Amino acid sequence: MVEEVNNDSDNLKGKPEYVNKLTVKESDIRIKTANNNIVKVNGKTVALKLNIEGHECDIEFLVIDHGDSDGLLGLDWIIGL
């Protein structure tokens, strides 16, 4: 199932406008954080083009509740270099 994220989502209030235009797919993934907590992934984005200092790659982001960061780059980004 694919869910179109829109401006009415309560969990996106106060986020940058581009976040409201993302397509987020449902996910049953659970991840272990650095402090050993198990966190349910809220969804997974479609592949997004990301350019960091000239390195361009397509990345699917996992959507998690992580109040300290807007985005976290993981192993899939490093492998893509």
N, C-alpha and C positions, 0 to 999 in steps of 0.2 A: 504494500500500500504506500502511496506517495501522498504526503501532506504539503500543501502550499502554505507557507508561513505568511501571515498577513499582519497588517498594522493593528489589528484588534487583539492580538495575543497578549495576555497580561504579562507573560514572562519576558516579553521583548520591550516593554515600556522603558524608555530612556536609553535604548541601544541605538547605535548609528543606523541611519535610514537603510543602508545597503543590507543590513541583517534582515530586515523585514521582507526582502525580495528573494531570499534564498529558498530553494526547494529542499526540504528535509524529509528523508525516508525514515520509516520506523526501524528500530534496531533492538535486538534482544541481547546485544553485547554487554558484557560487564568487564570492567577493567580494575586492576589493582593499582592504587596510587603509591607514591613514594613512601607514604607513612603506613602502608599495608592495608588501607581501607579498600573495600570492594565497592565500586560505584557503578550504578546502572547508567548506560549511555542512553540519553534521551532521543537521539536520532543520528543520522548520518547525512551529510550534504551530498549533493551531486558533485562531480569533479569540478573544482574551481581552479582557474589559472592563477598561479602565484609567481611573482617575480621578485626575487630578493637579490639585490646587487648583481643583476645580470643573469642570475640562475633562474630559468623559467621551468616550471613543472606544474602538472595537474595533480591536485591533492583533494581527496575526500576527507573532510573534517568530521570527527566525532563530536557531537554536541553533548556536553556535560555541564553540570552545575559547578563552575569553578570561579568563584567570586573575585579572585585575585588577578585573573588574566582574561584578555579578550580572545586570545588564541594561543595554542600550544603546538609547536612543531615536534613531531615524533620521528620515529625510525623511517617511515615511508618517505619523508622529505630528504633525509640523509642518503638513503639508497638511490633516490632519483638524481643525485648530483653526478 
